[in-house]
Amino acid sequence: MWVLKDSNFRSWYEFSLKCQKMGLDVITAARMLAWAMELYENGKITKRDLDGIELNWGDGTAINIMMDKICNKEGFGEILGSSVQD
């Protein structure tokens, strides 16, 4: 997940698999998460906005939790998901 600064192959595979299973575009999902990470890094959104998730660059666990939220349309994931789903 080059755009998310996560070089862990297993994280990338899990991310891609979730996208594929849910019919989401991998590149768009990664870019939306990168945008959210940028917002988090710059203090525009907080851990509270993200349901307690620290959305730091390269954190594969946080990335996959946010993907679950996107897929389930929960919390901030519903906002992000509105750009990656039909």
C-alpha positions in Angstrom: 0.0 0.0 0.0 2.5 2.5 -1.3 0.1 5.5 -0.9 -0.6 4.5 2.7 3.1 4.0 3.5 2.6 0.4 4.6 5.2 -1.8 3.1 3.9 -5.0 4.8 2.8 -7.4 2.1 0.3 -9.2 4.3 -1.5 -5.9 5.1 -1.7 -5.1 1.5 -3.1 -8.5 0.6 -5.7 -8.2 3.4 -6.7 -4.7 2.2 -6.9 -5.8 -1.4 -8.9 -8.9 -0.5 -11.4 -6.9 1.5 -11.9 -4.5 -1.4 -12.3 -7.3 -3.8 -14.9 -9.1 -1.6 -16.9 -5.8 -1.2 -16.6 -4.7 -4.8 -14.6 -1.7 -3.9 -11.9 -0.1 -6.1 -8.6 -0.7 -4.4 -6.9 2.5 -5.6 -9.8 4.7 -4.6 -10.1 3.1 -1.2 -6.4 3.5 -0.6 -6.5 7.2 -1.7 -9.5 7.9 0.6 -7.7 6.3 3.5 -4.5 8.3 2.7 -6.7 11.5 2.7 -8.0 10.5 6.1 -4.5 9.9 7.3 -3.5 13.3 6.1 -6.4 14.9 7.9 -5.5 13.1 11.1 -1.9 14.0 10.9 -2.8 17.7 10.4 -5.3 17.7 13.3 -8.3 18.2 11.1 -9.9 15.0 12.4 -9.2 13.4 15.8 -9.1 10.0 17.3 -12.6 10.7 18.6 -13.8 11.3 15.0 -12.3 8.0 14.1 -14.0 6.0 16.9 -10.7 5.7 18.9 -8.5 4.7 15.9 -5.1 6.4 15.6 -4.9 6.6 11.8 -1.1 6.9 11.4 0.8 6.4 8.2 1.8 2.8 7.6 -0.2 1.3 10.4 -1.6 -1.8 8.8 -3.9 -2.6 11.7 -5.5 0.8 11.7 -5.9 0.6 7.9 -7.7 -2.7 8.1 -9.9 -1.6 10.9 -10.9 1.5 8.8 -11.6 -0.8 5.9 -13.9 -2.8 8.1 -15.7 0.4 9.0 -15.9 1.4 5.3 -17.3 -2.0 4.4 -19.8 -1.9 7.3 -20.7 1.8 6.8 -19.8 2.6 10.4 -18.7 5.9 11.8 -16.1 7.8 9.7 -15.9 4.7 7.5 -19.4 5.6 6.2 -18.1 9.0 5.1 -15.0 7.5 3.4 -17.1 4.7 1.9 -19.4 7.1 0.1 -16.6 7.8 -2.3 -15.6 4.2 -3.0 -18.9 2.5 -3.3 -21.6 2.8 -5.9 
